[in-house]
């Protein structure tokens, strides 16, 4: 079986203007939504309390809300979580509340109402922790970016490192844009997924770049655009199959992994889809724009000076 | 050209065998168990304890499946939780207070595996259920306490040397020692410089008074904060022992934070009560000279506290002793009148200070004050009958047996050097933990099957080989995680699935390359060779970038994210080994022997 039997190289570089325009528009949309709607930060970052409880029978949210109001928490957010039996209660951080003790008060109240209620999960994050997590997350993002640029610079050339990281940060911004647009909860595990995507989707660029470098050596007469087109066309089959397989795994997580893994897998899914696009249609045009040339890899041959011998 | 020397096959075989052995314990599952460990350092878990536990259980008609000595504890495994709970109650009744009896889970894997230290993967709290707390130590309070103690010490030092001073007070982080003349000040400076090396001194005249300013040296400040965290860690360990948790984790994180993880603990309210008991103890003198008047401000140098019955008492601000000087406290009885009593044992410094204070204050009352969340309550205020030396103190009178027990527990569990606050809590119920395991396992399994079906259909023989290599990759990854006893979390399980998906990349690269070479008209043998050879550089490059991301996540991540990072990094390493070495070995075994290969099944 073979999906891709492409006889002639596809002239990707000649579409450069359109693909760059598409990227730019998506990117600007993502930035727009990030700026206007902002990320819906989870309790990990904002601080507060999340309590997940399970009822033997479908839960009566109205009664739960009444009970919480009686406990002195009228502004608690109460919603179903995964099934009608499971309820998620979110209480924002407030200075005058009892901090870590809050969850005990809530559970006591709920037990009074229905003794069969089962505590599934409690998360309390104080205000000191959230800020640290944001700082550490930003630092990790910076370090990963620098590490990748540095590595690609060593292995290839600075032009490769720069265009790969721009392409992939573009993916990251788009993932964040999706999370802002749909107001999905941005938690610590989503951040982990975003960073993993950054490392993973660089793979994609690396594979194409590897081919480009090889082509510079083997296709001596070809233009730069032809070389890049050939590299992309010949790695396309691998690109689709690899990402397809990874996506199968991630898809299984998305549908079977439960609520905890859902957004983690969602971030990976968006990341994988856009990394295919960006490594082929963003990184490579950028590389051309930065003026990659054969001389970056192959030292011009030295012709020996003529010698007169007796 | 596609042949491996024998040693390479043997190496791969050996690695796979080791992988298999260390993966095995994960298949046996776990059974409920009871763990008995001594609470005092003077006691050891030894053959005698083992025998005692064995006999106790036998007498109660309980038959553990396995009973063995493990580290500094005796563990007994049972067939079901019913027997486990019964055994716990029996053991608690028989062994008394010197031993901790905790519920635990023990692997059912056979003995020879355990002897090889082949243990199942260490499951994180989100998979096994339990509580995670992050506590912040109040450093300002730790320094304040040290400074407060120093004011008392400076006073008594100056008095000892008969140096006339007019007052010692604290203003923020500065101690002010006031003298009447310059001569006394220089004498005092000499004395303080000698005995209080942690302080920097500077002289100053203000309002006709000769003042000496003492501030803590930066290194002393750091040392005080360090030891405050250390003492709090120790105190927390003692308190957690009271809870009876099998494998608690109590660690310092950063400069001023402490992580406490209690696997399997369900009663979080109780755990929080015990941990968050930010109690500190202070011994001070009761001020009987002034009249207590409710509502009025306490006279200068005194504070007003309530005792347990709600009566108000005036207590001097000067602290004689703090809880850290208490070595041990036990409930017991007064041997004169058989009333319930608490016997306290002080350390050397505490004994000396107590002796001095009791000598100077015979006939007066001393108050033991318990501070919780900044509010003080007088536990007891006994009258000092005589000078008490040797560091042994007995408190008795108007106390019930239960009160004596409570008081001694509070004294013994130790006071915290500085108050702590819970700034993060994550509790996972046992049912959610079990669900998480199932979900993680299911998604990995389904994903793996889908990928396998596709790869085999698409690449035929080479796809089958790739999947065998991928299976080996999974085996090695699980073995590595079991071997290192790295904590497996739910994101960690996601990491396993993700690395498997990513590991396919290497195989696809190789297979695509071989196809391409074949299309170019190269002979099958040469195509296989070139495929593996040329793909290798690309595999290294693409894995290295993911590894960079993994390492950064490990450095900056916390909790579950760290678990993901560990799996990601290890998975990259095992996938390189399996995709390059194992799949090549399989290909060589199948195709390498034939000199003239006309066709390969690569689809």
Interface residues (C-beta under 8 A of the other chain):
Chain A: X1 X2 X52 X54 X99 X100 X101 X103 X104 X107 X118 X119 X120 X121 X122 X123 X124 X125 X126 X127 X128 X129 X133 X136 X137 X139 X140 X143 X144 X147 X148 X151 X152 X155 X188 X189 X191 X192 X195 X196 X198 X199 X200 X202 X203 X204 X206 X207 X210 X214 X234 X235 X237 X238 X241 X242 X244 X245 X246 X247 X248 X249 X250 X251 X252 X253 X255 X256 X257 X258 X260 X261 X264 X265 X268
Chain B: X126 X133 X134 X136 X268 X269 X272 X276 X421 X422 X423 X424 X425 X426 X427 X428 X429 X431 X432 X435 X436 X439 X440 X442 X443 X444 X446 X447 X448 X450 X451 X454 X455 X457 X458 X490 X491 X494 X497 X498 X500 X501 X502 X504 X505 X508 X509 X512 X515 X516 X534 X537 X538 X541 X542 X543 X544 X545 X546 X547 X548 X549 X550 X551 X552 X553 X555 X556 X557 X558 X559 X560 X561 X564 X565 X568 X603
